[in-house]
Amino acid sequence: MKRKCLKDYRLQFITHCTESYDYYESAKIALEGGIRWIQLRMKEAGEDEIKKEAMRIKNVCQMYEALFIIDDYVELAIELEADGVHLGQNDMPIKEARRLAGTKLIIGGTANTFSQLKVLSDEGVDYIGLGPLRFTQTKHTLAPILGLKGIKEIIDECKYHHVDLPIYVIGGVQKEDVITILQTGATGIALSSAILQTKHPLNETKEFMQLTNKRK
C-alpha cells in the first residue's frame, strides 16, 4: 500500500447510524463534503454485518480517493485491504496488530492520558485519537473528559518528550472548537455527530472543511 502522510489530513469522519442516515449514507455525506478519511465504527454489529458495510464504504472511499480504516477488526482490515485500523484501549494490543499487519495497515490508537499516548507511540502506532474533548453520546463507556485545557497539556507533554505523532482530537467536537483545537498543536479532529445531528449535514461538513483549511 502506498503510504500517505497523515499530517496532510485535518479531518477524520467516524461513521454513525442515526434515524436519518445509515453508516454508508453518513460516510457518503462526509465524502461529498470534502472529508478524505473515513473510519467505519459499528460497535454493536456482528462481524458479518461489519464486513458487508465495510465493502460498500471502501468502494465509495476509492471513488473519492479517501483513506478508509476500520475500527477494531484487524483481520478484517487486512482481508479487505483497507488503509488501516483504529484500536481503542480495550481492543487488540498494538504490538499484536502490527505483528499481523506488518506495514500493510495504518494503525491508530485512542489515548486519554499522556502515559497512554507514550505507550502507544512506543508500540508503533501511526496516529493518536486523543479525547474525549467533552461528553459525547456516540460512546457508551466514556473516558474522563479532558476539555481543551487537558488536550493542550497532553500535547505540550508530547512536545517536551519529543513524541512526534499526528494527534486527532475526538469526542464532542463542535464547529466553534476547531480553531482553538488546532492552535494547541493538534493535527486535526475526528467528527461524527457534529455533522449528522444537524439539519444540513453536507453544508456542515463543508464548513468544517473550510475552518480546518484556514489553519494549513
Secondary structure, DSSP 8 states (H G I E B T S, - for coil): -----GGG--EEEE----SS--HHHHHHHHHHTT--EEEE--TTS-HHHHHHHHHHHHHHHHHTT-EEEEES-HHHHHHTT-SEEEE-TTSS-HHHHHHHHTTSSEEEEEESSHHHHHHHHHHT-SEEEE--SS--TT-SS-----HHHHHHHHHHHHHHTT----EEE-SS--GGGHHHHHHTT--EEEESHHHHTSS-HHHHHHHHHHHHHTT-
